[in-house]
Each structure stands twice: as structure tokens, then as C-alpha cells.
Amino acid sequence: FPSHDTMWGRANKTSAIYSDNIILDVTSPTGIVNINNGDLYTNHIDNNKLTINATDDSGVVSMRVANECMVNGAIDESVFPEWQDYATTIENWTLGKEGVSTVCIQFKDKAGNVSGVITDQIIVDLVAPKIAKVIISAIKDNMLELPFTALDGNYINFVSFDSDFDSNLHPLTKDQY
């Protein structure tokens, strides 16, 4: 919105005309946060990377980031630290806990509008799976059939063999986990 101002003095003398443009911004910023490039699982609580992207008509200037900001379905403002300058990455982020861990972020624009809380989750799995049962069921055509049961709260992606066979990682098919 253009604004024009003129000032009058006691002697009915006027000043020069001053003008400026004022941008009215009533829209909150929007954005995303990704933990470790969108991975579903991690095996460490510290040294995680947050990738951040926010947009706004007047420009995003600050953000605040926290772990585990939701309590009984409501935002717990007390877990958020002070506002910091907006950045597109945070290296070496420490997650809040083992299991499902949530990172929360809010953005603020130049006009002071604040976004809603934006979250991303990752499962922190610090315990290696344990083999519960191994059965050699058949040797046929130089192939060893080795069904096994593994105990873990999550699924297992790969199996490693340490023997006279090979020690490469072997991906499991969907019906095997």
C-alpha cells in the first residue's frame, strides 16, 4: 500500500511530501523438516541431520526447533527454545528418545507471522536384532536353505553370513520378513 505524508507547521507551512510502500503480510510461513533425508529408521540418537525448507511472501527470518513438542495432542510451548536465524540445515541434531522420535519446528516471517507446528518422525532403534532360532533344513544343488527367526521390534532389511560361504549382505524379499 502506498503511503503519502505531508506535515504542517504552526505558520501553515508544509513540508515536502514523503512516500513509502507498505507491504501487508497476514499469511504465516509454510515449510517442512526432514530427519536424515526422510529415513524411517536410525540407529543413533545424536549426529542426525535436519533438512529444512520454508517459504513466505515477505521472507522467513527465524525458526525454533524442539524434540517431542506434543503433549496429549496439544503443543507444549515450554519445550521450544528461543528463536534462531532461519537455516536450511541443522547438523548434529540430537533426537529426543529411543523409539518414535518427533522433531518439531516453527517459522517466523519478517512481519512476525508464525507458522503452525510442523513435525517429522523417525524410529530410533538402538538395539541390534537377535537371532532366536536357526534350522538347517536342506542342502540341495550346493544351496543351503537356512530359515531363521529374528527378534526385533522392527523388520530386518539384510542378512549377513559369516562362514565359508560369503560375507555379503543379502537383501530379503518382502515375504521373508
SULTADA-V608964 format. One record per pair of residues at least 24 apart in sequence whose C-alpha atoms are under 7 Angstrom apart, sorted by the first residue. I is the first residue (numbers start at 1). J is the second residue. If there is no record, write none. Layout:
((I | J) (I | J))
//
This chain:
((25 | 58) (25 | 111) (26 | 113) (27 | 113) (28 | 113) (28 | 114) (28 | 115) (29 | 54) (29 | 55) (29 | 56) (29 | 60) (29 | 107) (29 | 108) (29 | 109) (29 | 114) (29 | 115) (30 | 54) (30 | 55) (30 | 56) (30 | 115) (31 | 55) (32 | 118) (33 | 119) (33 | 120) (34 | 120) (35 | 120) (35 | 122) (39 | 122) (40 | 122) (40 | 123) (41 | 122) (41 | 123) (41 | 124) (41 | 125) (42 | 123) (42 | 124) (42 | 125) (43 | 124) (43 | 125) (43 | 126) (44 | 124) (44 | 126) (45 | 94) (45 | 95) (45 | 97) (45 | 124) (46 | 92) (46 | 93) (46 | 94) (46 | 95) (47 | 91) (47 | 92) (47 | 93) (47 | 94) (48 | 91) (48 | 92) (48 | 93) (48 | 94) (49 | 90) (49 | 91) (49 | 92) (49 | 93) (50 | 89) (50 | 90) (50 | 91) (50 | 93) (51 | 88) (51 | 89) (51 | 90) (52 | 88) (52 | 89) (53 | 88) (56 | 109) (58 | 109) (58 | 110) (59 | 109) (59 | 110) (60 | 86) (60 | 107) (60 | 108) (60 | 109) (60 | 110) (61 | 85) (61 | 86) (61 | 108) (61 | 109) (61 | 110) (62 | 86) (62 | 107) (62 | 108) (62 | 109) (63 | 105) (63 | 106) (63 | 107) (63 | 108) (64 | 105) (64 | 106) (64 | 107) (65 | 104) (65 | 105) (65 | 106) (66 | 103) (66 | 104) (66 | 105) (67 | 95) (67 | 96) (67 | 102) (67 | 103) (67 | 104) (68 | 96) (68 | 101) (68 | 102) (68 | 103) (68 | 104) (69 | 104) (98 | 124) (98 | 125) (99 | 123) (99 | 124) (99 | 125) (100 | 124))
//
